[in-house]
Amino acid sequence: MKNQETESGGTSPANETSLSTYSLSSSLDEMLALFRQIFSNDGTLRIRLIENAQCSSIRCGLIYIDGMIDRNQISEGVIKPITSYQFDESERSGTAELMDKIRKQVLNVSDVTDSTDMEEIIAAIISGKTVFLLDGYSGALNISAQGWEIRAISDPMTEKANRGSREGFTESMQVNLTLIRRRIQDSDLKFIFFEVGTRSKTQTCLCYMESLASPDILKELQGRLKQVEIDHILDTGYIAELIRDEPYSPFETIGSTERPDTVVGKLMEGRIALLIEGSPFALTLPYVFVENFQTSEDYYMNYYFASFNRMLRIFGAFLSFSIPAVYVALVTYSQEMVPTQLLLSIAKARMDVPFPTVVEALLMLIVFEILREAGSRIPSNVGQAVSIVGALVLGQAAVDARIVSAPMVIVVGLTGITTLLNPKITGPLIIIRVLLLILAFLLGIYGYFLGLLGLVVHLMSLRSFGVSYMIGVGSIRPQDIKDTVIRVPWWDMYLRPVVIGARNMKRKSSKNKGHQR
């Protein structure tokens, strides 16, 4: 028996346009030389030559990328069986029958496919598979024996919850799909796999419930994904930005989450989820405005408290973009609307401040955003402390130095705290806050209300894959508002959301309202 391992060299495989110029050869030596040429200067490529112990005429080759395979599986499932198998002396090396026998009887690996396409073989090597070559046979076996380090399942970092699942998605798409499958053990759950990225070839998966998801939305999504032309995809955020409706709107029309229970909840309402290899975040669509204020925890706790928390988030979002604008409008233009004692207190605090009110507000808001961004970038064990201490120290120092007034510090502090209630829409709230602040400075309270009117018109015009972004908002139908501003009991939510779950509206029996004495 002769076992030989060599390394080959290139920084990357040959360009996709040139792969068609290569052809498969029945000579093992020619094929190995060809792969060395394709992967020239690539120090991660490994080539292993194998011969059978009893029949030296049966020569084989293994080609794989170092660090992307399970060495134990290759050793026990491929190398050991090939070297020790008792082949019949009448069997000739290089025949299709011998290769078929090796695939069906010799190799102890679960996923093995035959391939005669050069591009497919190269793609298999790049994706972490092991290619098996037989001397005299112009073809190859693609062996799925990938194995690399992945992050363990842990708490979702961006969506903390006091009650509910503690599992969050990881960077492995197969692990993420397993987390979904464990929660929906139904053959109606479908997965569609494809690749995105002309160079990265990122594995992407669409998840949906066949009897619930809208065929029109699914078809539209697949059409948009086919039109994506980009060389690489590193996160679902790439795809969300390329396929979303209203690309110039600050509001997201495609949801993003790293909680598998949240994805399952969306799937059971008729939505579609999109996951990619290498990202712990899944996309869900269609996505409507009210989802910005919903959390998975709302459905695990008492519906009274869940409804109160949801109304608190909505009120907090309103305050976060209204407080600075209203304060500037009242202090600058409409002092008669402010109680006299309060107006005198504000005037006294601003007596030695050299800047106009609007400059004060913009300056303090920018400082707050700097502190927030700094707190999110530095290590978590000191980030929160730096944000709090920085805000206190800088705020007090600015007041003592008469750069800003004390009331403005209170206004900006309330604005920042209410913004943190809704991390999903932090970006849109910041943009709306600045625009309303400028309008209030220019036109007073009329500018503020004009800005609110423009915001409502903009939100009403948005769509998410054909679904109105503001669906259910402003409706007087009981079914439309059962899971919007408030969360009604589960026994009363026996129908799925209109339009999104239109294929199968019934969620449960309306008779089951819990045990009553």
C-alpha positions as CSV (number, residue, x, y, z in Angstrom):
1,M,0.0,0.0,0.0
2,K,1.2,3.5,-0.9
3,N,-0.2,6.5,0.8
4,Q,1.1,9.9,-0.2
5,E,-0.1,13.4,0.7
6,T,0.9,16.5,-1.1
7,E,0.1,20.1,-1.0
8,S,-0.7,22.3,-3.9
9,G,-0.6,25.9,-4.4
10,G,-2.8,29.9,-5.9
11,T,-4.8,32.3,-3.8
12,S,-8.0,31.3,-5.4
13,P,-9.4,28.9,-7.9
14,A,-9.5,29.8,-11.6
15,N,-12.1,32.3,-12.7
16,E,-15.5,30.9,-13.4
17,T,-15.3,31.9,-17.0
18,S,-12.2,29.7,-17.6
19,L,-13.5,26.6,-15.9
20,S,-15.3,25.5,-19.1
21,T,-11.9,25.2,-20.8
22,Y,-10.9,22.3,-18.5
23,S,-12.1,18.8,-19.2
24,L,-12.1,15.6,-17.2
25,S,-9.4,13.0,-17.9
26,S,-9.4,9.3,-17.1
27,S,-5.8,9.6,-16.0
28,L,-5.4,10.2,-12.3
29,D,-2.0,11.8,-12.6
30,E,-3.4,14.2,-15.3
31,M,-6.3,15.1,-13.1
32,L,-4.1,15.8,-10.0
33,A,-1.9,18.0,-12.1
34,L,-4.9,19.8,-13.5
35,F,-6.2,20.6,-10.0
36,R,-2.7,21.8,-8.9
37,Q,-2.9,24.2,-11.9
38,I,-6.5,25.4,-11.1
39,F,-5.6,26.0,-7.4
40,S,-2.1,27.3,-8.1
41,N,-0.5,29.0,-5.1
42,D,-3.3,27.9,-2.7
43,G,-1.6,26.4,0.3
44,T,-4.8,25.0,1.8
45,L,-5.4,22.5,-0.9
46,R,-4.6,18.9,0.0
47,I,-4.2,15.9,-2.4
48,R,-4.0,12.4,-1.0
49,L,-3.0,9.4,-3.1
50,I,-4.3,5.9,-2.1
51,E,-3.7,2.4,-3.3
52,N,-5.4,-0.8,-2.3
53,A,-3.3,-3.1,-0.2
54,Q,-4.1,-6.3,-2.2
55,C,-4.5,-4.7,-5.7
56,S,-2.0,-2.0,-6.4
57,S,-3.6,-1.3,-9.8
58,I,-6.5,0.4,-8.0
59,R,-5.2,3.9,-7.5
60,C,-7.3,6.6,-6.0
61,G,-7.0,10.3,-5.1
62,L,-8.6,12.5,-2.6
63,I,-8.8,16.3,-3.0
64,Y,-10.0,18.6,-0.3
65,I,-9.4,22.0,1.4
66,D,-7.6,21.8,4.7
67,G,-9.7,22.9,7.7
68,M,-13.0,22.3,6.0
69,I,-13.4,18.6,6.3
70,D,-13.9,16.1,9.1
71,R,-10.6,14.2,9.1
72,N,-11.9,11.3,11.2
73,Q,-14.8,10.8,8.9
74,I,-12.5,10.8,5.8
75,S,-10.0,8.5,7.5
76,E,-12.6,5.9,8.8
77,G,-15.1,6.2,6.0
78,V,-13.0,6.6,2.9
79,I,-9.2,5.9,3.3
80,K,-9.5,2.8,5.5
81,P,-12.2,1.0,3.5
82,I,-10.4,1.7,0.2
83,T,-7.0,0.4,1.4
84,S,-8.4,-2.7,3.1
85,Y,-11.3,-3.8,0.9
86,Q,-10.9,-7.2,-0.8
87,F,-11.5,-6.4,-4.5
88,D,-12.1,-9.2,-7.0
89,E,-9.0,-9.8,-9.2
90,S,-11.3,-9.8,-12.2
91,E,-12.4,-6.2,-11.6
92,R,-10.6,-3.8,-13.8
93,S,-9.5,-0.4,-12.5
94,G,-11.1,2.6,-14.0
95,T,-14.4,1.1,-15.1
96,A,-17.8,2.6,-14.3
97,E,-18.8,-0.6,-12.6
98,L,-15.9,-0.4,-10.2
99,M,-16.6,3.2,-9.3
100,D,-20.3,2.4,-8.7
101,K,-19.2,-0.5,-6.4
102,I,-16.9,1.8,-4.5
103,R,-19.7,4.3,-4.0
104,K,-22.4,1.8,-3.0
105,Q,-20.4,-0.9,-1.1
106,V,-17.0,0.4,-0.1
107,L,-17.3,4.0,1.2
108,N,-18.8,4.3,4.7
109,V,-20.0,7.9,4.2
110,S,-23.7,8.8,4.1
111,D,-23.7,11.4,1.4
112,V,-21.8,10.6,-1.8
113,T,-22.8,11.8,-5.3
114,D,-21.3,11.0,-8.7
115,S,-20.3,13.9,-10.9
116,T,-18.8,14.3,-14.4
117,D,-19.0,18.1,-14.6
118,M,-15.8,20.0,-13.9
119,E,-17.4,23.1,-12.6
120,E,-19.5,21.0,-10.2
121,I,-16.4,19.2,-8.9
122,I,-14.5,22.5,-8.3
123,A,-17.5,24.0,-6.5
124,A,-17.7,20.9,-4.3
125,I,-14.1,21.3,-3.3
126,I,-14.5,25.0,-2.5
127,S,-17.6,24.3,-0.4
128,G,-15.7,21.9,1.8
129,K,-16.5,18.6,0.2
130,T,-13.9,15.9,-0.6
131,V,-13.5,14.8,-4.2
132,F,-12.7,11.1,-4.8
133,L,-10.9,10.2,-8.1
134,L,-10.3,6.7,-9.5
135,D,-7.5,6.1,-12.0
136,G,-8.9,5.2,-15.4
137,Y,-12.3,6.7,-14.7
138,S,-13.3,10.1,-16.1
139,G,-15.5,11.2,-13.3
140,A,-15.5,11.9,-9.6
141,L,-17.4,11.3,-6.4
142,N,-18.3,14.3,-4.2
143,I,-18.2,13.2,-0.6
144,S,-20.0,15.4,2.0
145,A,-17.8,15.2,5.0
146,Q,-17.5,18.8,6.0
147,G,-16.3,19.7,9.4
148,W,-15.3,23.0,10.8
149,E,-15.6,24.8,14.1
150,I,-18.9,26.6,14.8
151,R,-20.1,28.8,17.6
152,A,-22.2,27.0,20.2
153,I,-25.9,27.9,20.6
154,S,-26.3,30.7,23.1
155,D,-28.6,33.5,24.2
156,P,-29.6,35.9,21.4
157,M,-27.4,39.0,21.9
158,T,-29.7,41.6,20.4
159,E,-33.1,40.3,21.6
160,K,-33.0,39.6,25.3
161,A,-36.1,38.1,26.9
162,N,-36.9,37.3,30.5
163,R,-39.2,34.4,29.5
164,G,-39.1,32.1,26.6
165,S,-36.4,30.3,24.6
166,R,-32.7,30.9,25.4
167,E,-31.6,29.6,22.0
168,G,-30.3,31.9,19.3
169,F,-29.2,31.3,15.8
170,T,-25.6,30.7,15.0
171,E,-23.5,31.2,11.9
172,S,-24.2,27.6,10.7
173,M,-27.3,27.4,8.5
174,Q,-27.8,23.7,9.1
175,V,-27.9,24.3,12.9
176,N,-30.4,27.1,12.4
177,L,-32.6,25.0,10.2
178,T,-32.5,22.3,12.9
179,L,-33.6,24.8,15.5
180,I,-36.6,25.6,13.3
181,R,-37.4,22.0,12.4
182,R,-37.4,21.0,16.1
183,R,-40.2,23.5,16.7
184,I,-42.3,22.7,13.6
185,Q,-42.4,18.9,13.2
186,D,-44.7,19.1,10.2
187,S,-44.1,17.9,6.6
188,D,-45.8,21.2,5.5
189,L,-42.5,23.0,6.4
190,K,-40.5,23.5,3.2
191,F,-36.9,24.5,2.5
192,I,-35.7,25.8,-0.8
193,F,-31.9,26.0,-1.2
194,F,-30.0,28.2,-3.7
195,E,-26.8,30.2,-4.0
196,V,-26.3,34.0,-4.0
197,G,-23.1,35.8,-4.9
198,T,-21.2,35.2,-8.1
199,R,-17.9,34.6,-6.2
200,S,-18.9,33.8,-2.6
201,K,-21.6,31.2,-3.7
202,T,-23.3,31.8,-0.3
203,Q,-25.8,29.0,0.5
204,T,-29.2,30.5,1.1
205,C,-32.5,28.9,2.2
206,L,-36.1,30.0,2.0
207,C,-38.3,28.5,4.8
208,Y,-42.1,28.6,4.6
209,M,-45.3,26.6,5.4
210,E,-46.6,25.4,2.1
211,S,-50.3,25.6,3.1
212,L,-50.0,29.0,4.8
213,A,-47.5,31.1,2.7
214,S,-48.8,33.1,-0.2
215,P,-47.7,31.7,-3.5
216,D,-47.6,35.2,-5.0
217,I,-45.3,36.5,-2.3
218,L,-43.1,33.4,-2.6
219,K,-42.9,33.8,-6.4
220,E,-42.1,37.6,-6.1
221,L,-39.4,36.9,-3.5
222,Q,-37.7,34.2,-5.7
223,G,-37.9,36.6,-8.7
224,R,-36.2,39.4,-6.7
225,L,-33.5,37.0,-5.5
226,K,-32.7,35.9,-9.0
227,Q,-32.1,39.5,-10.0
228,V,-29.5,40.0,-7.3
229,E,-26.1,40.5,-9.0
230,I,-23.3,40.9,-6.4
231,D,-20.0,39.1,-6.0
232,H,-20.3,38.2,-2.4
233,I,-22.9,38.0,0.5
234,L,-21.6,38.1,4.1
235,D,-24.9,38.7,6.0
236,T,-28.6,38.8,5.4
237,G,-28.4,42.6,5.6
238,Y,-26.9,42.5,2.1
239,I,-29.9,40.7,0.7
240,A,-32.5,42.8,2.7
241,E,-31.1,46.0,1.2
242,L,-31.1,44.6,-2.4
243,I,-34.6,43.2,-2.5
244,R,-36.6,45.5,-0.1
245,D,-39.5,47.7,-1.2
246,E,-39.0,51.4,-0.9
247,P,-35.1,51.4,-0.8
248,Y,-34.9,55.1,0.2
249,S,-37.2,54.8,3.2
250,P,-35.6,54.8,6.7
251,F,-38.1,52.2,7.8
252,E,-37.3,48.5,7.2
253,T,-39.8,46.6,5.2
254,I,-38.1,43.2,5.8
255,G,-37.8,41.9,9.4
256,S,-34.6,40.6,11.0
257,T,-34.2,38.4,14.0
258,E,-31.8,35.9,15.6
259,R,-34.5,34.1,17.6
260,P,-35.7,30.8,16.2
261,D,-39.0,31.0,18.2
262,T,-39.7,34.4,16.5
263,V,-39.1,32.9,13.1
264,V,-41.4,30.0,13.9
265,G,-44.1,32.4,15.0
266,K,-43.8,34.3,11.7
267,L,-43.9,31.1,9.7
268,M,-47.1,30.0,11.4
269,E,-48.7,33.3,10.4
270,G,-47.9,32.6,6.7
271,R,-44.7,34.6,6.4
272,I,-41.5,33.5,4.7
273,A,-38.1,33.3,6.3
274,L,-34.7,33.6,4.6
275,L,-31.4,32.3,6.1
276,I,-27.9,32.2,4.8
277,E,-24.7,30.4,5.7
278,G,-22.5,32.5,8.0
279,S,-25.1,34.8,9.5
280,P,-27.0,34.4,12.8
281,F,-29.8,36.7,11.6
282,A,-32.8,35.5,9.6
283,L,-35.1,37.7,7.5
284,T,-38.8,37.5,7.7
285,L,-41.3,38.9,5.2
286,P,-43.8,40.5,4.7
287,Y,-42.9,42.9,7.5
288,V,-45.4,45.4,8.8
289,F,-45.1,48.5,11.0
290,V,-46.6,47.1,14.2
291,E,-43.9,44.3,14.3
292,N,-41.4,47.0,15.3
293,F,-43.1,47.1,18.7
294,Q,-43.7,43.3,19.1
295,T,-41.4,41.0,21.0
296,S,-41.5,37.2,21.4
297,E,-41.9,37.7,25.1
298,D,-45.3,39.4,24.5
299,Y,-46.8,36.0,23.7
300,Y,-45.3,34.2,26.7
301,M,-46.6,36.4,29.5
302,N,-50.0,37.5,30.7
303,Y,-51.8,39.4,28.0
304,Y,-52.7,42.4,30.3
305,F,-49.0,43.0,31.0
306,A,-48.0,42.3,27.4
307,S,-50.5,44.8,26.1
308,F,-49.3,47.4,28.6
309,N,-45.6,46.9,27.6
310,R,-46.5,47.2,23.9
311,M,-48.4,50.4,24.5
312,L,-45.4,51.7,26.5
313,R,-43.1,51.0,23.5
314,I,-45.4,52.8,21.1
315,F,-45.7,55.8,23.4
316,G,-42.0,55.7,23.9
317,A,-41.3,55.9,20.2
318,F,-43.7,58.8,19.9
319,L,-41.9,60.7,22.7
320,S,-38.5,59.9,21.4
321,F,-39.0,61.9,18.2
322,S,-41.5,64.5,19.6
323,I,-39.9,65.8,22.8
324,P,-37.0,67.8,21.3
325,A,-39.1,69.2,18.5
326,V,-42.0,70.2,20.8
327,Y,-39.6,71.8,23.3
328,V,-37.8,73.9,20.6
329,A,-41.2,74.9,19.1
330,L,-42.6,76.0,22.5
331,V,-39.5,77.8,23.7
332,T,-38.8,79.5,20.4
333,Y,-42.2,80.5,19.1
334,S,-45.1,79.6,21.5
335,Q,-44.0,80.7,25.0
336,E,-47.6,81.5,25.8
337,M,-48.4,77.8,25.8
338,V,-45.9,77.2,28.5
339,P,-47.0,77.7,32.2
340,T,-45.5,81.0,33.5
341,Q,-43.5,79.5,36.3
342,L,-42.0,76.8,34.0
343,L,-41.2,79.4,31.4
344,L,-39.4,81.6,33.9
345,S,-37.4,78.6,35.1
346,I,-36.4,77.8,31.6
347,A,-35.5,81.4,30.8
348,K,-33.3,81.6,34.0
349,A,-31.5,78.4,33.1
350,R,-30.8,79.7,29.6
351,M,-29.7,83.1,30.7
352,D,-26.0,82.6,30.1
353,V,-26.2,80.0,27.3
354,P,-24.7,81.4,24.1
355,F,-26.4,79.1,21.6
356,P,-30.0,79.1,20.3
357,T,-32.3,76.4,21.5
358,V,-32.1,74.4,18.3
359,V,-28.3,74.4,18.4
360,E,-28.4,73.2,22.0
361,A,-30.7,70.4,21.1
362,L,-28.6,69.2,18.1
363,L,-25.4,69.4,20.0
364,M,-26.7,67.4,22.9
365,L,-28.4,64.8,20.7
366,I,-25.2,64.3,18.7
367,V,-23.2,63.8,22.0
368,F,-25.8,61.3,23.2
369,E,-25.6,59.3,20.0
370,I,-21.8,59.3,20.2
371,L,-22.0,57.9,23.7
372,R,-24.6,55.3,22.6
373,E,-22.4,54.2,19.7
374,A,-19.3,54.0,21.9
375,G,-21.1,52.0,24.5
376,S,-22.2,49.4,21.8
377,R,-18.7,49.1,20.4
378,I,-16.5,48.6,23.4
379,P,-16.6,45.4,25.5
380,S,-20.0,44.8,27.1
381,N,-18.7,44.6,30.7
382,V,-17.6,48.3,30.5
383,G,-19.8,49.6,27.7
384,Q,-22.9,50.3,29.9
385,A,-20.8,52.0,32.6
386,V,-19.0,54.2,30.1
387,S,-22.4,55.3,28.6
388,I,-24.0,56.2,31.9
389,V,-20.9,57.8,33.5
390,G,-20.1,59.7,30.3
391,A,-23.7,61.0,30.0
392,L,-23.7,62.2,33.6
393,V,-20.2,63.7,33.6
394,L,-20.6,65.5,30.2
395,G,-24.1,66.6,31.0
396,Q,-23.2,68.2,34.3
397,A,-20.0,69.7,32.9
398,A,-21.9,71.2,30.0
399,V,-24.5,72.8,32.3
400,D,-21.8,74.1,34.7
401,A,-19.9,75.6,31.8
402,R,-23.1,77.3,30.5
403,I,-22.7,75.5,27.1
404,V,-26.2,74.1,27.4
405,S,-29.1,74.6,29.8
406,A,-30.3,72.1,32.4
407,P,-33.7,71.7,30.8
408,M,-32.1,70.7,27.6
409,V,-30.2,67.9,29.4
410,I,-33.5,66.6,30.8
411,V,-35.1,66.7,27.3
412,V,-32.2,64.9,25.7
413,G,-32.0,62.3,28.5
414,L,-35.8,61.5,28.2
415,T,-35.4,61.3,24.4
416,G,-32.5,58.8,24.7
417,I,-34.2,56.6,27.2
418,T,-37.4,56.4,25.2
419,T,-35.4,55.6,22.1
420,L,-33.9,52.6,23.8
421,L,-37.3,51.1,24.3
422,N,-37.5,50.2,20.6
423,P,-34.1,49.0,19.3
424,K,-35.6,47.7,16.1
425,I,-36.4,51.3,14.9
426,T,-33.5,53.3,16.5
427,G,-32.3,54.4,13.0
428,P,-35.7,55.7,11.8
429,L,-36.4,57.4,15.1
430,I,-33.1,59.3,14.9
431,I,-33.8,60.6,11.4
432,I,-37.4,61.5,12.2
433,R,-36.3,63.3,15.3
434,V,-33.8,65.5,13.5
435,L,-36.2,66.3,10.7
436,L,-39.0,67.3,13.1
437,L,-36.5,69.3,15.1
438,I,-35.6,71.4,12.0
439,L,-39.2,71.9,11.0
440,A,-40.1,73.0,14.5
441,F,-37.2,75.5,14.5
442,L,-38.3,76.9,11.1
443,L,-42.1,76.9,11.5
444,G,-42.8,76.3,15.2
445,I,-45.5,74.0,16.4
446,Y,-47.0,74.1,12.9
447,G,-43.8,72.7,11.5
448,Y,-44.0,69.8,14.0
449,F,-47.5,68.9,13.0
450,L,-46.7,69.3,9.3
451,G,-43.8,66.8,9.9
452,L,-46.1,64.4,11.6
453,L,-48.6,64.6,8.7
454,G,-45.7,63.8,6.3
455,L,-44.6,60.9,8.4
456,V,-48.1,59.4,8.4
457,V,-48.4,59.8,4.6
458,H,-45.1,58.2,4.1
459,L,-45.9,55.2,6.3
460,M,-49.3,54.7,4.6
461,S,-47.6,54.6,1.2
462,L,-45.1,51.8,2.1
463,R,-45.5,48.2,1.0
464,S,-43.8,45.0,1.9
465,F,-44.0,42.5,-0.9
466,G,-47.5,43.8,-1.8
467,V,-48.7,44.0,1.8
468,S,-49.6,47.4,3.2
469,Y,-47.0,48.4,5.8
470,M,-49.7,49.9,8.1
471,I,-52.1,47.0,7.8
472,G,-54.3,46.8,10.9
473,V,-53.4,50.3,12.1
474,G,-56.4,52.6,12.3
475,S,-58.9,49.7,11.6
476,I,-62.0,49.4,13.6
477,R,-62.5,45.7,12.9
478,P,-61.9,43.7,16.1
479,Q,-60.0,41.0,14.1
480,D,-57.5,43.5,12.7
481,I,-56.5,45.0,16.1
482,K,-56.2,41.8,18.2
483,D,-52.4,41.8,17.8
484,T,-51.5,45.4,17.1
485,V,-51.5,48.0,19.9
486,I,-52.8,45.4,22.3
487,R,-52.3,41.6,22.5
488,V,-55.6,39.8,23.2
489,P,-55.7,36.4,24.8
490,W,-54.7,33.4,22.7
491,W,-58.2,32.0,22.8
492,D,-59.4,35.1,21.0
493,M,-56.7,35.0,18.3
494,Y,-58.2,32.1,16.4
495,L,-57.6,33.7,13.0
496,R,-54.3,34.5,11.4
497,P,-53.5,38.1,10.1
498,V,-55.5,39.2,7.1
499,V,-53.7,39.1,3.8
500,I,-50.5,37.5,5.2
501,G,-52.3,34.3,6.3
502,A,-55.1,34.5,3.8
503,R,-54.6,31.0,2.4
504,N,-55.6,29.4,5.8
505,M,-57.0,32.0,8.1
506,K,-58.0,29.6,10.9
507,R,-55.4,29.2,13.6
508,K,-57.4,27.4,16.3
509,S,-61.0,26.6,17.3
510,S,-62.9,29.7,18.6
511,K,-64.6,27.5,21.2
512,N,-61.5,26.8,23.3
513,K,-61.4,29.7,25.8
514,G,-59.6,28.0,28.6
515,H,-61.1,26.3,31.7
516,Q,-63.9,28.2,33.4
517,R,-65.6,27.3,36.6
